[in-house]
């Protein structure tokens, strides 16, 4: 059984494709999300269907794979069973020989869960559509009001957290307001919007080399993004943010800061780190049960004295490792070598024509790096149709500056009001 259809879960399933085993992939959603491009759905560059793939299509291509749409209620490693809740059906118990938990991460508000109501994170397609609606609705409300203070509040966007997601999202919003929406309104100029990127650390992209962080900060400044580092957020409410004792009025606050592991990890009854990730050994299984593996962002593993980063390439490598390890055990073979992460480099894109890359001693940024970033991301999309549609939309956006998915999702209304 594989719980979670993210990068690690899908990689584990693929690694078992030719093995004489039956695989059950369990997820509460029916689709795999290519998360590195989720911010482009949130800023109307791409539609949700362009970065997602239904698990059923994967199932059709892999004969030993079955999919179950369900949510985990409890895990009993001693009985090798998982209790799940299937929508419209109810609770049922599913037994396993091997269990792979690859449930990923969720936004962490550092003990201030009340912030979530006003500052959505970005982890799912629903999150992306919520953020897109908030951004586009802000301009509609700014257009309709005569109150200058309220108009300024609607046109102020605050992002909390200057990691890759925060940087990419801020840059994309900056280009949305300066290019795509520039001539779409009569009473406002979207280019006059204020975009503020806050972080409690000393610099943006703290996991990258300092030289690249400085390049990214300069690029953000050129795009019109205000970067405030060394600033901690004290409060988030319906009027905006209070940071370092000062209020920033804003109708759109986005949380791109911390992450925590899925609550499913607690059900394993194993040791966890401060972020709620399972502390796994060199073979990625928990100490209490060698047949229970944790892979991807939900796993905490140290290599050469440093934690393995929670990035897509690490999750894919861990998923493949676990899949191959299970295949060996199913054949009665020994485990072989322990897991070792191979860093293929880190990238971040900062708007049109600019990206940064750090791999080994190489640290570079600019237009050519942006081309490499675009090519790698297109090739990594889950289906051929995703690659074709994303490539086409990017080409159109590059030439015209327009974005194809500028839709404001309507909230459900009671039947009598329709």
N, C-alpha and C positions, 0 to 999 in steps of 0.2 A: 504494500500500500504506500502510495505517495500522497502526502497531504500538502497541497499548494501547487498551483500551476504556473509559478513564476519561472525565472531563468534556471534556477537549480532543479526544480521539479521536472521541468520539461527535459533538461539535459540528462537527468537520471533515467527518465523513461526512454529516451532515445538510445542511451547506452545499453539498455536491456532489450533492444529491438530484436536481436537475433538469438536471445537466450530462451531456453525452454522453461519459461516462467510465465505466470499470469500476473498482469499489472493492473492495479486499480488506482486511477488518479482521482483524487477527491478534492473538490474546491467549491466554495460557496458562490463562485461566479462561473459563467460558462465560457470564459475566454481568457486567453493569455494576452498580457499587455506588454508592448515594447516600451518600457518605462523611460528610457533616455529621451524619447520624443514626446512625453506626456505634456511637457510645458508648451509645446506647439499646439496641442489641442486646447489648452487653457487660454492661449492667446489667439485662437481662431485661424492659425496657419493651416492646420490639418483637421479633418473630421475624425471622430473616435474610431470609426471602422477602418481608417487607414493605418492605424498602429496596433490593431488588435486582431486576433485570430481565434475562432471558436475551437474549443477542445475537440468537438465532434469531428472536425475535419482532420485533426491529428489522429484521432481514433480510427478513422476510415483508412488511413495510410499505414497504421501499425496494428497488425492482426492480434497481437497478444496484449493490447491495451484496451481497457474499459474505463469509462468516465462516469462518475457519480456526482451529481449536483447536490451538495449537502454541506452542513456546517458541523464542526466537531463540538460535541458536548462534553465528552470525557475520554481519557486514555488510560487503559489499565495495562502497563507493560508486563506485569506478572502473569496476567491471563492472555497476553498478546491479543488484545481486543480494543476496538475503538467504538464508542457510542456516538452516533451521528444523528442529526435531525434533517430529514429530507422535506423540502417544501411541499405542503399539501398531503404528505404521507405520514409524517410523524417520526418518532424515534426508532432506531434499529441498531443492532450490534453487528459489527463486521470484524472478523478475525483476520490475522495476518501472520505470515512467517517472518517477514522483514518489514520494518516501518521506516519510511524516510519523511522527516518533518522538514518542509521547506516553505514555511509560512511567511517569510519575509518580515518587513518592519512596518510600523505605523508611526504617524507623527507623535512626538513627545513634547509636551508643553512644560516640562520640568516642574511638575507638581502644581501647575496652574491650569488644570483641565477646563476651568471656566473660560479660558481664552478661546477654546475651540469654537464656541458659538459665534464668535465675531471674526476669527482668523482661521479660515480653512487651510488644511494642508493639501499636499499634492501627491497622492499615492494611487488613486484609482481613476477610472474614466468618469465616475460620478463627481469626484473632486474636481477634475479638469473642467467638466461642464458647469459646475457650480461657480468656479473661478471665472470662466468665460462670461457667464451671465452677470456676475458682479461687475466685471470690468466694463462690459458693453452697456449695462444698465446705468452705470455711473454717468456716462456721457449723455444718455437720454434724459436723466434727471437734471443734469447740469444745464442742458439745453432748455428745459422747461421752466426753470426757476428764475426769478428776478432778484433773489437774495444773493448778493455778491459773496458773502461769507459761506453760504451753503454751496454755491457754485464752486468755490475754491476747495471746499471739503470734498465734494464729489470728484473733483479732478486731481485729488492727491492720492497716490498709491504708495502704501508702505509695505515693504517686504522685510520680514524678520528672519535673518540668517543669510550670510554671504558665502555659502558653499556653492558647489556647481549649480544646484537647482535654483537658488536665489539669484545668482549672477545671470544665468541663462534666461530666467523668467523676467528679470528686470530689463535686460537688454531687448528682449522681444517686445515687452510693453512699450519701451522707448521708441522702437521703430514703428509699432502700431500707431502711436499717437502722432508721430512726426511725418509718416508717409501714408499709411493706409487710410486713416480717418481725416486727414488734413482738410479736405474740402467737402466733407460730408455734412457739415452743420452750418446753420445760419447765424446762431447767436453766440456760439463759442468757437474757440480755436483749440482743438485738442492738443496742438503742439505746445500750448502753454501749461500743460499738465505738469504736476510735480511728482517725481518718482524718487522715493527715498529707500535706500537699502541699508538696514541696520545690522550690526553684528557686535557681539560682546568681545570678540577677539581683536587682535591687533591689526589684522589685514584680511582682505578678501581671499578666498581660495586658500585657506590656511594649510591644506594638505599638499599644495603645490609648492615649488621652489619660490623663494621670495622675489626673484627677478621676474617670474611669470606673474606673480600677484601684482607687482607694480605695473606691468604692461596692461593687465586686465583693468586695474583701477583707472589708468589713464584712458583706456578705451571707454569705460563706463562714463567717465566725466565728459568725454567727447560726445557721447550719446545723450547727455543731459541727465544722467542718473546721479543723485546725491548719495555719496557713500559716507556713512557715519560708523566708524569702527570704535571699539572700546566702549560701546554703549549698551547697557542692559535694559531690556524692556521690563517695566514695573507693572504696567496695567494695559489691558486691551479691552475696550468696550465699544458700544455702538457709535461713539463719537470719534474714535480714533485710538491713538497710542500715547501712553506716557512713558518716555525713555529718558533716563538720566535726569529725572525731575521736571522734564519739559514736555508739554502736551503737543502732539502733532495731530491736528484735526484731519481725519480721513474717513471716507465711507468704505474704502476697500483696503483691508489689512490682510496680508497673505503670510502664512506661516511656512517658512522654508528652513527652519532651524533644526532642532533635534529630532531624533527618531528613537523608538523603543520597539522591542520585539513583540510579536503577536502573543496574546494571552495563552495560546495553545501550548507554548513552551512550559508554562507553569504546571500544566497537566501531566508532564513527564515526571515530575517529582525529582528533578535533578538540580545540580548546582548551577546558578546563573550569575552573570555579571551585573553591573549597575544598570545596564540598558535592558535587562531581562533576557539576554541571549544565553543559550545553553553552552556551558563550558565543556567542549568536546576534546577528545584525545586526538592523536595523530592519524587515527583511522576514521575520525569524524563520528564515532558512536559515543553514546553517553556511558559513563562508568557503570551505572546500575544495570544496563541491558545492552549487551554487545550487538543485538539484532535491531536496535533502535538507533537510527542515524539522524543527525541534524545537519542540514546543508544550507548554504547561502547566507543571507543577512541574519538569519535567526541563530547562526552558530558563531561562537566566539572561540577563535583558535589563534595561538601565538606561533610565529615562525621567526627564528633567529632573533628572538627577544622583542619582536614587534608584532602587533596584531595584524592579521590578514584584513585588508580593507573591505568594507561592505560595498563593493562595486559589482557590476554585471559580470565582468570577466572572471572574478573570483567565484561568484555563484555558479557560473557555467562549469568551471573547472571542478568545483566541489561536487556538483551534481553528476558529472561524468565519472569522477572517481568513485563515488558511492555506487553508481549503477554497475560499473565494472567489478567492484569489490563483491557486490551481491551475486553477480553472474559467476564469479570464481567460487564463492561459497556454495552456490547451488550445484556446482559441479564437484564439490568436495575438495577444491584446491585451497592452498594456503593463501593468506591475505596479500603477501608480497610487500612492496615498499609502502611506507606511509604517505599520506597526502603532502604534496609540496606545491605551493602557489608559485606560478610563473608570471611575473608582472610584465604585461605587454605594453604598458604605458597608460597614462591618464590624459584625457582630453576634456576640454570645456569650450563651448562656442559662445561668443559674445556678440550676438547680432550678425548682420549680413557682412560677409567677407572677412571675418576675423575669428580665429580659434587659437587655442594654445595647446601644446603637446609637451608632455614630459615622459621620456622613456630612457632609463639608464642615465647616461651623461648628456643626452640630447634634450635641450630645452629651447623650444622655438614657438613662434606665434606669428600670425598674419594670414594673408590670403591663401597661400599654398597649403598651409595647415588647415584652413577652413575647407578647401577642396578635398583634402584627405579625410577630414571629419565627415563630410557629406557622403563621400563614396563608401566609407566603412559603415555608416549608419544605414544607408540604403541596402547594402549587401546583407546586413545583419537582421533585417526585418523578417518576420516569420514566414511570409508567403510571397510567392511571385507577384500576385495581384497587389499586395501591399507595396512592394518595391516599385511597380509600374506607376501606381497612383500617387505615391509620395514623390517620386522623381518628376512626374508631370506637374504636380501642384507646386513643387519647389521652383521648377523652371518658370512657370507662369508668374509666381510671386516675385521671382528675381527680376523678371522683365517689367512687370507692371506695378509691383508694390502692393497688389491686392491680395486679400486673404479670402478663402472660399467658404469658411465656416463661421460667419459672423451672425450666429443665431442666438437669440435670447430664449432660453428654455422657460416655458410657462409653468407656474406652480399648479398642482392639481386643484380643481375647483369642484365644489359640491354640485350634483346634477341640477338642482333648482336654479343655480346662478348661471348656467350655460346658455 
